[in-house]
Each structure stands twice: as C-alpha cells, then as structure tokens.
Amino acid sequence: MYRVLLVEDDLDSAKLIADYAAKWELEVRYVTSFRDVMRDFAEYEPHIVLLDITLPFFSGYHWCREIRNVSKTPVIFISSASDNMNIVMAMNMGADDFIAKPFDLGVLIAKIQAMLRRTYDFGGVLPVIEHRGAILNTGDNTLTYNGQKITLTKNEYRILTTLMENRGRTVSRERLMEKLWATDSFIDENTLNVNINRLRKKLDAAGLEGFITTRVGSGYIIEN
C-alpha cells in the first residue's frame, strides 16, 4: 500500500481526502503539528506528499524546500491560491504538480496514481532516518540539520547509519568495524577512532554537540 503524507490544516478536508483515498488502497497520514512537518515526513517515509501553501507557522513552500533537501519524493501542491505566480513558485521550489482547490476527489486520486506510476518505475524514494531534527538521507549519504546539508564520507555514513538505526541501544566497536569491513579489506581500532572523531567534529560544527555518546568499555550510542 502506498503511503501519502497530507499537509493540510483544514482537518475536515484532510479527513475527507484520507477516507476517499483508503477506497483506492492508499494509506494517508495527515499532519496535525505544523511546527515540524519534517518529523512526520521522516517517521512515515511517504511515497508522495500532498501540500497546501497556506499553513500555520511556515508555508508549504518552506516545507517543499525542506523535503527537496533530503528526498526526491513526489510533491503535489493542493491549494486555492492557484494563480500563475503561485503555480510557478511551487514548481520552482521542486513540486511535481499543482492541483487547484476546489477539486474533484476522483481527479486527485487519478493524479496521485499517475505520479506514483511514473515515479516508482524509476527507482522510488530516497528513504530517510530522523532523530533530534537531524535527517540522514540514505540515498545520497548526507545529513541535514537546520537546513544545512552535511556531506559524509563512506565510513562516516556507515557508522552514523548503524548508530541511528539502533538509537537508544549501545553499538559495540566490534559491530561498527564489521560494518566498515563489509567493503574495505582491513579496518583496525585506530581507523575506527579516526572516523568517529571526524564524524563528531562534523556533527558539532553543525550544532549537534553530543549527538554520539561513548559508553566506555561497551561502544557508542545515540540516546533517545
């Protein structure tokens, strides 16, 4: 079942769309907290996003730009502000389509299905992992925090992916070295230390101080 993230502050409209989409085997989650839409995006990992322009706190343009910083997930704007200027702006922000309100629900579903067919014939979305506002893009080996994209080396990415996938649990040094051994012929303790220290410096510089905690004698952990 394809997952649709609906960013719409009219709750009645959101429920109506969700109920209708369910008849077409589409699963819809609608955002209820508009301060941090990216948290919903990272947790839900949608196949497509429906996005209004006028929203509390930040506009749909802002959230479209944030999504594009970490993912190629299709974005369709749904808005009554359907003048040419808004349509052009939406497309320039990275939107894939624009549907003017009011719209027929059947037309909306047809547009969603067409977009899904086109997109998933070409590889689908880039999954992401989110924690404490930091979003790890598993498609291009980058970490995004507060709008800043941090490029990671191959080893830094593997270390951070392993720790974020196991957040709240200590990961041993041995397990991390095994992850790095998967593609490199030999990784020793010193190589792991160098990579951990370099990764921490990048995280600290981005404002993520203390993101990785050392558990002496055990390994490393990203706390919940």
N, C-alpha and C positions, 0 to 999 in steps of 0.2 A: 504494500500500500504506500503510495506517495504521500509525503508529508508537506503540508502547506503552512507557512507561518504568516498569519494575518496581523498586520499592524494597522489597526483601525480603532479610533477612540469612541465611535458610536457603537455601544455594546449591543444594541438591538440588531443593527446591521451585521455586526460580527457574528452573532448567533445565527442569524438567518443564513448567512453565507456558509457557515460551518455545517448547519443541518442539511442544506441543499447539497453541499459537496460530498457529504457522507453517503448520499444515494449513488454517487458515482465512484465509490471506493477511494475517496480522497480523505485523508486524515488532516484536520485543521486544528492548529493551536492558535488562539488569538491572544495577543499581548494585553496584559492588564496593568503592568507597571511600565510607564513610558520614560522613566529616567534612564533605564539601562536595557534597551532593546537587544543589544549585542549579547547579553547574558542568555536571553531566550534563544537567540539565534545559535549560540554555541551549544547550549544544552539540547536543543531539539534537533539540530542538524537537518533543517528542512531541505526538500528538493526544489522548492520555489517559494518566493516571498511576494505577498501582496501588500502594497504600501501606500497609505494615504499621504498627502502632502502636509495638510494642517493637523498637527499633533501637539499634545502638551509637551512642554519643556524644549524639545528640539523638533525641527521639521523633518518631513520624510526625506528631503534632500540630504540632510545630515546623515541619517541612518543608511541611505543608499550608498553614500560615500564611504561610511564605515564598513559596510558589507563588502564593497568592492576592494577595500584594503586587504581583505583576508580571503576572499572567495569569489568564484565565478558563478555562484548560484544565481539562477534567473530571477530578476526582479520585475514585477509588473506594478506600475502605479495605478491606483484606482482613486479618482478624485473628481470633484465637481469643478475644480479650478482647471478647466480644460482648454484655456486659451492657448494660442500658438506659443507664447513665451514660456508658459509652464511646461508644455509638452517638450519643447526644445531643451529647456533646462534639465528636465528629468532624463532625457536621453543623454545629454552631456555628462550627467552625473553617473551614468552607467546603467540606466534602466534598459530593459529589453523590450518593453511595450508599455502602452498607456491606454487605459480604458476610462472613458468619461462617465461620471455619475449623472443621472441615474442610469443603470444598465440592466439588461435582462440577465437573470442568473444563468440561463442556458447558454447565452453568449459568453459569459465569464468562464463557465466550465469548459466550453469549446476552446477558448483562448488558452486556458491553463493546460489542457490536454495537448494542444498543438505545441506549446512551448516545451512541455515535458518530452514529447516525442523527438523534437529537434535536438534538445539538449542531451538526452541520455543515449542517443545514437552516437554521441561524440565524447563519451567518457564520464559524464556526470559531474557531480560537485566535488569540491575540494573539502574534505572533512576537516573540522577544527576541534581543538580541545581548549576549554576556557577554565581559568582559575584566577581569582582575585583581580579580575579585569584584564588579565593577560591572555591573549588568544594565540595559540600555537596553530599555525596553518600547516597541516601535514601534506599539503600539496606542493609547496614551494620552499619548505624549510625556513620559514620566517616566524618571528614572534612579533605581535603587535600589542602595544600598550600605550594608552592615552594618545592614540592616533599616530604614534611613532612605530615604524616598521624596523625591526632589528634582524639583520641577516645573520644566520648561524652557519658555522662550518658543519660538515657531515657528522663529525663526532659530537659536537655540541648539541646538534639536533637530536641525535640518538639518545644522548644522556637525558636531555630535557623531556623528550617524548616518554621515555621509560619512567621518569620520576612523576610526570604529570598524570600518566595513566594509572599510577599507583599512589596518587596523593593520599596522604593520611596513613601510609604504610612505609616503613623503612625498607629501602632497597640496598642490598649489600654491595660492597665494592666488587665482589666476585661476579655478581649478576651484571653489573654495568660493564665490566670488562668483557664478559661473554657477548654482550650486545655489540661492543666495538670489534670483537674478534670475528664477528659474522662476515665482515668484508675485508678486514685487514689481517695480514699474516701474523702479526705479533703485537700485543698491547701489554705493557707492563704497568706496575704500580705508578711509576713516575709519569708515564704518558697520561694515565687517568687523572693524576693530580694536576697536571698542566691544563688539561681540558676543563676540569671542574673549576679551577681558578680563573681561567679565561672566560668561561661562561658566567661565573659570578660577577666578574667585572662588567660585562655587558649588561647584566640584569641591574646591577647597582647604578650604572650610568643612566639607565632608562627610568630609574625611580622604583625599582623592585628590590630594595635592600632586604636582605634576609630571606629571600624567596626560597633558597635551598638551605636547609639546616643540616649540619653534620651531627650524626649520632656516633660518638666516639666508640670505636670497637665494633660498631654494627654496620654503618654505611651512611646513607643520606636519605632525607625525607623532605617532601613538600607538605607542610602542615595544612590540614583542612581549615 
